[in-house]
Amino acid sequence: MLRSRYGDSVKSACRKCISRPFIYFRYEQCRLHFKSLVFLFSALAIRAVARAAYYVISDVRARFRENPGILRGASRTDHARACAVVYLVFR
């Protein structure tokens, strides 16, 4: 029963495609472009976050090399420096 209803809906959709092939092609083409734009912007956002994380980690490692007293608790870190790095990366 369910399979026959699905088959009927596919047949009716195919009839519509055959009757208006160019319009349906343009519609599907636009849908494909829109879907690819979503992936593109997601990839750009992921790349930006990864780049910011890389710079923050590099900065933290450099701070620990410059001031080994941070691990012992003898000195405090400069958190504004990490925020400035992230700000400069996303700017």
C-alpha distances in whole Angstrom, upper triangle without the diagonal:
4,5,5,6,9,10,11,13,14,15,17,19,20,21,23,25,26,27,29,30,33,32,28,31,33,31,29,33,34,31,32,35,35,33,36,38,37,37,41,42,41,43,46,46,45,48,50,50,50,54,55,54,56,59,59,59,62,64,64,65,68,69,69,71,73,74,73,74,71,69,72,72,75,74,71,69,69,65,66,66,62,61,63,62,58,59,61,58,56,58
4,5,5,6,9,10,11,12,14,15,17,18,20,21,23,24,26,27,28,31,29,26,28,30,28,26,30,30,27,28,32,31,29,32,35,33,34,37,38,37,39,42,42,41,44,46,46,47,50,51,50,52,55,55,55,58,60,60,61,64,65,65,67,70,70,70,71,67,66,69,69,72,71,68,65,65,61,62,62,59,57,60,58,54,56,57,54,52,54
4,5,5,6,9,10,10,12,14,15,16,18,20,21,22,24,26,26,29,28,25,26,29,27,25,28,29,27,27,31,31,29,31,34,33,33,36,38,37,38,41,42,41,44,46,46,46,49,51,50,52,55,55,55,58,60,60,61,64,65,65,67,69,70,70,71,68,66,69,69,72,71,68,66,65,62,62,62,59,58,60,58,55,56,57,54,52,54
4,5,5,6,9,10,10,12,14,15,16,18,20,21,23,24,25,28,27,24,26,29,27,25,29,30,28,28,32,32,30,33,36,35,35,38,40,39,41,44,44,44,46,49,48,49,52,54,53,55,58,58,58,61,63,63,64,67,68,68,70,72,73,73,74,71,70,73,72,76,74,71,69,68,65,65,65,62,60,62,61,57,58,59,56,54,56
4,5,5,6,9,10,11,12,14,15,17,18,20,21,23,24,27,25,22,25,27,24,23,27,28,25,27,30,30,28,31,34,32,33,37,38,37,39,42,42,42,45,47,47,48,50,52,52,53,56,56,57,59,61,61,63,65,66,67,69,71,72,71,73,69,68,71,71,74,72,70,67,66,63,63,63,60,58,60,59,55,56,57,54,52,54
4,5,5,6,9,10,11,12,14,15,16,18,20,21,21,24,23,20,22,24,22,20,24,25,22,23,27,27,25,28,30,29,30,33,35,34,36,38,39,39,41,44,43,44,47,49,48,50,53,53,54,56,58,58,59,62,63,64,66,68,69,68,70,66,65,68,68,71,70,67,64,63,60,60,60,57,55,57,56,52,53,54,51,49,51
4,5,5,6,9,10,10,12,14,15,16,18,20,20,23,23,20,21,24,22,21,24,26,23,24,28,28,26,29,32,31,32,35,36,36,37,40,41,41,43,45,46,46,49,51,51,52,55,56,56,58,60,61,62,64,66,66,68,70,71,71,72,69,68,71,71,74,72,69,67,66,62,63,63,59,58,59,58,54,55,56,53,51,53
4,5,5,6,9,10,11,12,14,15,17,19,19,23,22,19,21,24,22,21,25,26,24,25,29,28,27,30,33,32,33,36,37,37,39,42,42,42,45,47,47,48,51,52,52,54,57,57,58,60,62,62,64,66,67,68,70,72,73,73,74,71,70,73,73,76,74,71,68,67,64,64,64,61,59,61,59,56,56,58,55,52,54
4,5,5,6,9,10,11,12,14,15,17,17,20,19,16,19,21,19,18,21,22,20,22,25,25,24,27,29,29,30,33,34,34,36,38,39,39,42,44,44,45,48,49,49,51,54,54,55,57,59,59,61,63,64,65,67,69,70,70,71,68,67,70,70,73,71,68,65,64,60,60,61,57,56,57,56,52,53,54,51,48,50
4,5,5,6,9,10,10,12,14,15,15,18,18,14,16,19,17,16,19,21,19,20,23,24,23,25,28,27,28,31,33,32,34,37,38,38,40,42,43,44,46,48,48,50,52,53,53,56,58,58,59,62,63,64,66,68,69,69,70,67,66,69,69,72,70,67,64,63,60,60,60,56,55,56,55,51,52,53,50,47,49
4,5,5,6,9,10,10,12,14,15,18,18,15,17,20,19,18,21,23,21,22,26,26,25,28,30,30,31,34,36,36,37,40,41,41,43,45,46,47,49,51,51,53,55,56,57,59,61,62,63,65,67,67,69,71,72,72,74,70,70,73,73,76,74,71,68,67,63,63,63,60,58,60,58,55,55,56,53,51,52
4,5,5,6,9,10,11,13,14,17,16,14,16,19,17,17,20,22,20,22,25,25,25,28,30,30,31,34,35,35,37,40,40,41,43,45,46,47,49,51,51,53,56,56,57,59,61,62,63,65,67,68,69,71,72,73,74,71,70,73,73,76,74,71,68,66,63,63,63,59,58,59,58,54,54,55,53,50,52
4,5,5,6,9,10,11,11,14,13,10,13,15,14,13,17,18,17,18,21,22,21,24,26,26,28,30,32,32,34,36,37,38,40,42,42,44,46,47,48,50,52,53,54,56,58,58,60,62,63,64,66,68,69,69,71,67,67,70,70,73,71,67,64,63,60,59,59,56,54,56,54,51,51,52,49,46,48
4,5,5,6,9,10,10,13,13,10,12,15,14,13,17,19,18,19,22,23,22,25,27,28,29,31,33,33,34,37,38,39,41,43,44,45,47,49,49,51,53,54,55,57,59,60,61,63,64,65,67,69,70,71,72,69,68,72,71,74,72,69,66,65,61,61,61,58,56,57,55,52,52,53,50,48,49
4,5,5,6,9,10,13,13,11,14,17,16,16,19,21,20,21,24,25,25,27,30,30,32,34,35,36,38,40,41,42,44,46,47,48,50,51,52,54,56,57,58,60,62,63,64,66,68,69,70,72,73,74,75,72,72,75,74,77,75,72,69,68,64,64,64,60,59,60,58,55,55,56,53,50,52
4,5,5,6,8,11,10,8,11,14,13,13,16,18,17,19,22,22,23,25,27,28,29,31,33,34,36,37,39,40,42,43,45,46,48,49,50,52,54,55,56,58,60,61,62,64,65,67,68,70,71,72,73,70,70,73,72,75,73,70,67,65,62,61,61,58,56,57,56,52,52,53,50,48,49
4,5,5,5,8,8,6,8,11,11,11,14,15,15,17,19,20,21,23,25,26,27,29,31,32,33,35,37,38,39,41,43,44,45,47,48,49,52,53,54,56,57,59,60,62,63,65,66,68,69,70,72,68,68,71,71,74,71,68,65,63,60,59,59,56,55,55,54,50,51,51,48,46,47
4,6,5,9,10,9,10,13,14,14,16,18,19,20,22,24,24,26,28,29,30,32,34,35,36,38,40,41,42,44,46,47,48,50,51,53,55,56,57,59,61,62,63,65,67,68,69,71,72,73,75,71,71,75,74,77,75,72,68,67,64,63,62,59,58,59,57,54,54,54,51,49,50
4,6,9,9,9,12,14,14,15,17,19,20,21,23,25,26,27,29,31,32,33,35,37,38,40,41,42,44,46,47,48,50,52,53,54,56,58,59,60,62,63,65,67,68,69,71,72,74,75,76,73,73,77,76,78,76,73,70,68,65,64,64,61,59,59,58,55,55,55,52,50,51
4,6,6,6,9,10,11,12,14,16,17,18,20,21,23,25,26,28,29,30,32,34,35,36,38,40,41,43,44,45,47,49,50,51,53,55,56,57,59,61,62,64,65,67,68,69,71,72,74,70,70,74,73,76,73,70,67,65,62,61,60,58,56,56,55,52,51,52,49,46,47
4,6,5,6,9,10,11,12,14,15,16,18,20,21,22,24,26,27,28,30,32,33,35,36,38,39,41,42,43,45,47,48,49,51,53,54,55,57,59,60,61,63,65,66,67,69,70,72,69,68,72,71,74,72,69,65,63,60,59,59,56,54,55,53,50,50,50,47,45,46
4,5,5,6,9,10,10,12,14,15,16,18,20,21,23,25,26,27,29,31,32,33,35,36,37,39,41,42,43,45,47,48,49,51,52,54,55,57,58,60,62,63,64,66,67,69,70,67,67,71,70,73,70,67,63,62,58,57,57,54,52,53,51,48,48,48,45,43,43
4,5,5,6,9,10,11,12,14,15,17,19,20,21,23,25,26,27,29,30,32,33,35,36,38,40,41,42,44,45,47,48,50,51,53,54,56,57,59,60,62,63,65,66,67,69,66,66,69,69,71,68,65,62,60,57,56,55,53,51,51,50,47,46,46,44,41,42
4,5,5,6,8,10,11,12,14,15,17,18,20,21,23,24,26,27,29,30,32,33,35,36,38,39,41,43,44,45,47,49,50,51,53,54,56,57,59,60,62,63,65,66,67,64,64,68,67,69,67,64,61,59,56,55,54,51,50,50,49,46,45,46,43,40,42
4,5,5,6,9,10,10,12,14,15,16,18,20,21,22,24,26,27,29,30,32,33,35,37,37,39,41,42,43,45,47,48,49,51,53,54,55,57,59,60,61,63,64,66,63,63,66,66,68,66,63,59,57,54,53,53,50,48,49,47,44,44,44,41,39,40
4,6,5,6,9,10,10,12,14,15,16,19,20,21,23,25,26,27,29,30,31,33,35,36,37,39,41,42,43,45,47,48,49,51,52,54,56,57,58,60,61,63,64,61,61,65,64,67,64,61,57,55,52,51,51,48,46,46,45,42,42,42,39,37,37
4,5,5,6,9,10,11,12,14,15,17,19,20,21,23,25,26,27,29,31,32,34,35,36,38,40,41,43,44,45,47,49,50,51,53,54,56,58,59,60,61,63,60,60,63,63,65,62,59,56,54,51,50,50,47,45,45,44,41,41,41,38,36,37
4,5,5,6,9,10,11,12,14,16,17,18,20,21,23,24,26,27,29,31,32,33,35,37,38,39,41,43,44,45,47,48,50,51,53,54,56,57,59,60,61,58,58,62,61,63,61,58,55,53,50,49,49,46,44,45,43,40,40,40,37,35,36
4,5,5,6,9,10,11,12,15,16,16,19,20,21,23,25,26,27,29,31,32,33,35,36,37,39,41,42,43,45,47,48,49,51,53,54,55,57,58,60,57,57,61,60,62,60,57,53,52,48,48,47,44,43,43,41,38,38,38,35,33,34
4,5,5,6,9,10,11,13,15,15,17,19,20,21,23,24,26,27,29,30,31,33,35,36,38,39,41,42,44,45,47,48,50,51,53,54,56,57,58,55,55,59,58,60,58,55,51,49,46,45,45,42,40,41,39,36,36,36,33,31,32
4,5,5,6,9,10,11,13,14,16,17,19,20,22,23,25,26,28,29,31,32,33,35,37,38,39,41,43,44,45,47,49,50,52,53,54,55,57,54,54,57,56,59,56,53,50,48,45,44,44,41,39,40,38,35,35,36,33,30,32
4,5,5,6,9,10,11,12,15,16,17,19,20,21,23,25,26,27,29,31,32,33,35,37,38,39,41,42,44,45,47,48,50,51,53,54,55,52,52,56,55,58,55,52,49,47,44,44,43,40,39,39,37,34,34,35,32,29,31
4,5,5,6,9,10,10,12,14,15,16,18,20,21,22,24,26,27,29,30,31,33,35,36,37,39,41,42,43,45,47,48,49,51,52,54,51,51,55,54,56,54,51,47,45,42,41,41,38,36,37,35,32,32,32,29,27,28
4,5,5,7,9,10,11,13,14,15,17,19,20,21,23,25,26,27,29,30,32,33,35,36,38,39,41,42,44,46,47,48,50,51,52,49,49,53,52,54,52,49,45,43,40,39,39,36,34,35,33,30,30,31,28,25,27
4,5,5,7,9,10,11,13,15,16,17,19,20,22,23,25,26,27,29,31,32,33,35,37,38,39,41,43,44,46,47,48,49,51,48,48,51,50,53,51,48,44,43,39,39,38,35,34,35,33,30,30,31,28,25,27
4,5,5,6,9,10,11,12,14,15,16,18,20,21,23,25,26,27,29,30,32,33,35,36,37,39,41,42,43,45,47,48,49,46,46,50,49,52,49,46,43,41,38,38,37,34,33,33,31,28,29,29,26,24,25
4,5,5,6,8,10,10,12,14,15,16,18,20,21,23,24,26,27,29,30,32,33,35,36,38,39,41,42,43,45,46,48,45,45,49,48,50,47,44,41,39,36,35,35,32,30,31,29,26,26,26,23,21,22
4,5,5,6,9,10,11,12,14,16,17,18,20,21,23,24,26,27,29,30,32,33,35,36,38,39,41,42,44,45,46,43,43,46,46,48,46,42,39,37,34,34,33,30,29,29,28,24,25,26,23,20,22
4,6,5,6,9,10,10,12,14,15,16,18,20,21,22,24,26,27,28,30,31,33,35,36,37,39,41,42,43,44,41,41,45,44,47,44,42,38,37,34,33,33,29,28,29,27,24,25,25,22,20,22
4,5,5,6,9,10,11,12,14,15,17,19,20,21,23,25,26,27,29,30,32,33,35,36,38,39,41,42,44,41,41,45,44,46,44,41,37,36,33,32,31,28,27,27,25,22,23,23,20,18,20
4,5,5,6,9,10,11,12,14,15,17,18,20,21,23,24,26,27,29,30,32,33,35,36,38,39,40,42,39,39,43,42,44,41,38,35,33,30,29,28,26,24,25,23,20,20,20,17,15,17
4,5,5,6,9,10,11,12,14,16,17,18,20,21,23,24,26,27,29,30,32,33,35,36,37,38,40,37,37,40,40,42,40,37,33,32,29,28,28,24,23,24,22,19,20,21,18,15,18
4,5,5,6,9,10,10,12,14,15,16,18,20,21,22,24,26,27,29,30,32,33,35,36,37,39,36,36,40,39,41,39,36,33,31,29,28,27,24,23,24,21,19,20,20,16,15,18
4,5,5,6,9,10,11,12,14,15,17,18,20,21,23,24,26,27,29,31,32,33,35,36,38,35,35,39,38,40,38,35,31,29,27,26,25,22,21,21,19,16,17,17,13,12,14
4,5,5,6,9,10,11,12,14,16,17,18,20,21,23,24,26,27,29,30,32,33,34,36,32,33,37,36,38,35,32,29,27,24,23,23,20,18,19,17,14,15,16,12,10,13
4,5,5,6,9,10,11,12,14,15,16,18,20,21,22,24,26,27,29,30,32,32,34,31,31,35,34,36,34,31,28,27,24,24,23,19,19,20,17,14,16,17,13,12,16
4,6,5,6,9,10,11,12,14,15,17,18,20,21,23,24,26,27,29,30,31,33,30,31,34,34,36,34,31,27,26,24,23,22,19,18,19,16,14,15,15,11,11,14
4,5,5,6,9,10,11,12,14,15,17,18,20,21,23,25,26,27,29,30,32,29,29,33,32,34,32,29,25,23,21,20,19,16,15,15,13,10,12,12,8,7,11
4,5,5,6,9,10,11,12,14,15,16,18,20,21,23,24,26,27,28,29,26,27,30,30,32,29,26,23,21,19,18,17,14,14,15,12,9,12,13,9,9,12
4,5,5,6,9,10,11,12,14,15,16,18,20,21,23,24,26,27,29,25,26,29,29,31,29,26,23,22,19,20,18,15,15,16,13,11,14,14,10,11,15
4,5,5,6,9,10,11,12,14,16,17,19,20,21,23,24,26,28,25,26,29,29,31,28,26,22,21,19,18,16,13,14,14,11,9,12,11,8,9,12
4,5,5,6,9,10,11,12,14,15,17,19,20,21,22,24,26,23,24,27,26,28,25,23,19,17,15,15,13,10,10,11,8,6,9,9,6,7,11
4,5,5,6,8,10,10,12,14,15,17,18,20,21,22,24,21,21,25,24,26,24,21,18,17,15,15,14,10,11,13,10,8,12,12,10,11,14
4,6,5,6,9,10,11,12,14,16,17,18,20,21,23,21,21,25,25,27,24,22,19,18,16,17,14,11,13,14,10,10,13,13,10,13,16
4,5,5,6,9,10,10,12,14,15,16,18,20,22,19,20,24,24,25,22,20,16,15,14,14,11,9,11,11,7,8,11,10,8,11,14
4,5,5,6,9,10,10,12,14,15,16,18,19,17,18,21,21,22,19,17,13,12,11,12,9,6,9,10,7,7,11,11,10,12,15
4,5,5,6,9,10,11,12,14,15,16,18,15,16,19,20,21,19,17,14,14,13,14,12,9,12,13,10,11,14,14,13,15,18
4,6,5,6,9,10,11,12,14,15,18,16,17,20,21,22,19,18,15,14,14,15,12,10,13,13,10,12,15,14,13,16,18
4,5,5,6,9,10,10,12,14,16,14,15,19,19,19,17,15,11,11,11,12,8,7,11,11,8,10,13,13,12,16,17
4,5,5,6,9,10,10,12,13,11,12,15,15,17,14,13,9,10,10,12,9,8,11,13,11,12,15,16,15,18,20
4,5,5,6,9,10,10,13,11,12,15,16,17,15,15,12,13,13,15,13,11,15,16,13,15,18,18,17,20,23
4,5,5,6,9,10,13,12,13,16,17,17,15,14,12,12,13,15,12,11,15,15,13,15,18,17,17,21,22
4,5,5,6,8,10,9,11,14,14,14,11,11,8,9,11,13,10,10,14,14,13,15,18,18,18,21,23
4,5,5,5,8,7,8,11,12,12,11,11,9,11,13,15,13,13,17,17,16,18,21,21,21,24,26
4,6,6,10,10,10,13,15,14,13,14,12,14,16,18,15,15,19,19,17,20,23,22,22,25,27
4,6,9,10,12,14,14,13,12,12,11,12,15,16,14,15,18,18,17,20,22,22,22,25,27
4,5,6,9,10,11,10,8,9,9,11,14,16,14,15,19,19,18,21,23,23,24,27,28
4,5,6,8,9,9,9,11,11,14,16,19,17,17,21,22,21,23,26,26,26,29,31
4,5,5,6,5,6,8,10,13,16,18,17,18,21,22,22,24,27,27,28,30,32
4,5,5,6,5,6,7,10,12,16,15,15,18,20,19,21,24,24,25,27,29
4,5,8,8,9,10,14,15,18,18,17,20,22,21,23,26,27,27,29,31
4,5,8,10,12,16,17,21,20,20,23,25,25,26,29,30,30,32,34
4,6,7,10,13,15,18,18,19,21,23,23,25,27,28,29,31,33
4,7,10,13,16,19,19,20,22,24,24,26,28,29,30,32,34
4,7,10,13,15,15,17,19,20,21,23,25,26,27,29,30
4,7,9,12,12,13,16,17,18,20,21,23,24,26,27
4,6,9,9,10,12,14,14,16,18,19,20,22,24
4,5,6,8,9,10,12,14,15,16,18,20,21
4,5,5,7,9,10,11,13,15,16,17,19
4,5,5,6,9,10,10,12,14,15,16
4,5,5,6,9,10,11,12,15,15
4,5,5,6,9,10,11,13,14
4,5,5,6,9,10,11,12
4,5,5,6,9,10,10
4,5,5,6,9,10
4,5,5,6,9
4,6,5,6
4,6,5
4,6
4
